[in-house]
């Protein structure tokens, strides 16, 4: 039976709404792709602090509109990974010394509590999973895979959080780790990947023994080492001394 004009109008309106929902979903996934790509590039040290993020160039790379790019940049700004400057555009953030110290203070509080709780409930299967992750870390360090080892060393901390079954904590740590990567780039960390990997092994050893006190102490020591090896107190020369002919 042929449909009436009113029925056709209803069907057409439904189709337009469905198309609109699909378009919005597509925009959302595109925004997520851009956010993930920029975040990964920061964590893997392929995007440096202060790098300009040109909207049109990003739009061309991902085949999306500049509106979608702006949505992604706004989200990255809320995550403190991007700075938006009026009339200048978007730039990879350049964390201050105070921000760097605050990030590591929060990480130490969270991760000390994390390993304390995990030591009480970690399973043999989870220990085996951590051992496999450590092997992947070690392999990346050995073959000097800079981007791979940087990502894996950061992921270690998120894996610990996910083992507690706390997705909110895992997501929060992932955000803090992204900011830590920017801080390490900004302040030229001298804490080697090899040292980080060795310290991760010691933490897992303590977790396998279900030794909560040792796990906390080792995590605090590890994060303290990372922070201490940042150049957060650069030597500021006296102007007269700097300009005096030698």
C-alpha positions in Angstrom: 0.0 0.0 0.0 1.5 3.4 -1.0 2.3 5.6 1.9 0.6 8.9 2.4 2.5 12.2 2.2 2.2 12.6 6.0 3.8 9.1 6.5 6.6 9.9 4.0 7.3 13.2 5.9 7.6 11.2 9.2 9.9 8.7 7.6 12.0 11.5 6.0 12.2 13.3 9.4 13.3 10.0 11.1 15.9 9.5 8.5 17.3 13.0 8.9 17.4 12.5 12.7 19.2 9.1 12.3 21.7 10.7 9.9 22.3 13.5 12.4 22.9 11.0 15.1 25.4 9.1 12.9 27.2 12.4 12.0 27.4 13.4 15.7 28.8 9.9 16.5 31.3 10.3 13.7 32.4 13.7 15.0 32.7 12.2 18.5 34.9 9.4 17.3 37.0 11.8 15.2 37.5 14.0 18.2 38.6 11.0 20.3 41.1 10.0 17.6 42.7 13.4 17.6 42.8 13.6 21.4 44.4 10.1 21.5 46.9 10.8 18.8 48.1 14.1 20.3 48.3 12.5 23.8 50.2 9.5 22.5 52.6 11.7 20.6 53.3 13.7 23.8 53.8 10.5 25.9 56.1 9.1 23.2 58.0 12.4 23.1 57.2 13.1 19.4 55.5 16.4 20.3 57.6 18.9 22.2 56.3 21.6 24.7 55.5 24.8 22.9 54.8 23.1 19.5 52.1 25.0 17.6 49.1 22.8 16.7 47.7 24.3 13.5 44.0 23.6 13.2 43.9 23.4 9.4 46.9 21.1 9.3 45.4 18.7 11.9 42.0 18.9 10.0 43.8 17.8 6.8 45.7 15.0 8.5 42.5 13.5 10.0 40.2 14.4 7.2 37.8 16.3 9.5 36.4 19.8 9.8 38.2 22.5 11.8 35.1 22.4 14.2 36.0 18.8 15.1 39.7 19.8 15.6 38.6 22.7 17.9 36.6 20.2 20.0 39.6 18.0 20.4 41.9 20.9 21.3 39.4 22.2 23.8 39.4 18.7 25.5 43.2 18.6 25.5 43.2 22.0 27.0 41.0 20.8 29.8 43.4 17.9 30.3 46.3 20.5 30.6 48.1 19.1 27.6 47.4 22.0 25.3 47.3 25.8 25.9 44.8 27.9 23.9 46.0 31.4 23.3 43.6 34.1 21.9 44.6 35.3 18.4 47.6 32.9 18.4 46.0 29.4 18.4 46.8 26.1 20.2 50.2 25.0 21.5 51.5 21.9 23.4 51.5 23.0 27.0 54.7 24.1 28.8 54.3 23.1 32.5 55.7 25.4 35.1 58.0 24.3 37.9 55.2 24.6 40.4 52.9 22.5 38.3 55.7 19.9 37.9 56.1 19.6 41.6 52.4 19.4 42.2 51.9 16.6 39.6 54.6 14.5 41.3 53.2 15.2 44.7 49.8 13.9 43.6 51.2 10.9 41.8 53.2 9.9 44.9 50.1 10.1 47.1 48.0 8.1 44.6 50.5 5.5 43.7 51.7 4.8 47.2 48.1 4.1 48.2 47.6 2.1 45.0 50.5 -0.4 45.5 49.6 -0.7 49.2 46.1 -1.9 48.3 47.3 -4.0 45.4 49.8 -5.9 47.5 46.9 -7.1 49.7 44.9 -8.6 46.8 47.2 -9.2 43.8 46.7 -12.6 42.2 49.3 -14.9 40.7 47.8 -14.3 37.3 48.3 -10.5 37.8 51.9 -11.0 38.9 52.5 -13.0 35.7 50.9 -10.2 33.7 53.2 -7.7 35.3 56.2 -9.9 34.6 55.2 -10.0 30.9 54.9 -6.3 30.8 58.4 -5.9 32.4 59.8 -8.2 29.7 58.3 -6.0 27.0 59.7 -2.9 28.8 63.2 -4.5 29.0 63.1 -5.5 25.3 62.2 -2.0 24.3 65.0 -0.5 26.5 67.5 -3.0 25.1 66.8 -2.2 21.4 66.7 1.6 22.2 63.1 1.9 21.0 62.6 5.4 22.5 58.9 5.9 21.7 58.0 2.3 22.6 59.9 2.2 25.9 58.6 5.6 26.9 55.0 4.5 26.4 55.5 1.1 28.1 57.2 2.7 31.2 54.2 5.0 31.6 51.7 2.2 30.9 53.2 0.2 33.8 51.6 2.6 36.3 48.2 2.5 34.6 48.3 -1.3 34.5 48.8 -1.4 38.3 45.7 0.8 38.7 43.6 -1.3 36.4 44.5 -4.3 38.4 42.6 -2.8 41.3 39.5 -2.6 39.0 39.3 1.1 39.5 38.8 2.7 36.1 38.5 6.2 37.5 41.9 5.9 39.2 43.4 4.4 36.0 42.1 7.3 33.9 43.3 9.8 36.4 46.8 8.3 36.4 46.9 8.2 32.6 46.2 11.9 32.6 48.9 12.6 35.2 51.4 10.4 33.3 50.7 12.4 30.1 51.5 15.6 32.0 54.6 13.9 33.5 55.8 13.2 30.0 55.5 16.9 29.1 57.3 17.8 32.3 60.2 15.4 31.5 60.5 17.0 28.1 60.4 20.5 29.5 62.9 20.0 32.2 65.2 17.5 30.5 64.9 14.5 32.8 68.2 12.6 33.3 66.5 9.6 34.9 67.3 6.9 32.4 64.8 4.4 31.0 67.1 1.6 32.2 66.8 2.9 35.8 63.0 3.2 35.6 62.8 -0.3 34.3 64.9 -1.7 37.1 62.8 0.1 39.7 59.7 -1.3 38.2 61.1 -4.8 38.6 61.8 -4.1 42.3 58.2 -2.9 42.8 56.8 -6.1 41.2 59.1 -8.2 43.3 57.6 -6.6 46.4 54.0 -7.0 45.1 54.7 -10.7 44.4 55.9 -11.1 48.0 52.7 -9.3 49.1 55.0 -6.9 51.0 52.9 -3.7 51.1 55.4 -1.7 53.1 58.2 -2.5 50.6 56.0 -1.8 47.6 55.1 1.7 49.0 58.7 2.5 49.9 59.9 1.4 46.4 57.2 3.4 44.6 57.9 6.5 46.6 61.6 6.0 45.9 61.0 5.5 42.2 58.8 8.6 41.8 61.2 10.6 44.0 64.1 9.6 41.7 62.2 10.6 38.6 61.4 14.1 40.1 64.9 14.6 41.5 66.4 14.0 38.0 64.4 16.8 36.6 66.1 20.2 36.2 63.5 22.0 38.3 66.0 24.4 39.8 68.0 25.7 36.9 71.0 27.9 37.7 70.1 31.5 36.9 73.4 33.4 36.3 74.0 36.9 37.6 73.6 39.3 34.6 76.9 41.1 35.2 78.8 37.8 35.4 77.1 36.5 32.3 77.9 39.6 30.3 81.4 40.4 31.6 84.0 39.7 28.9 86.2 36.7 29.7 
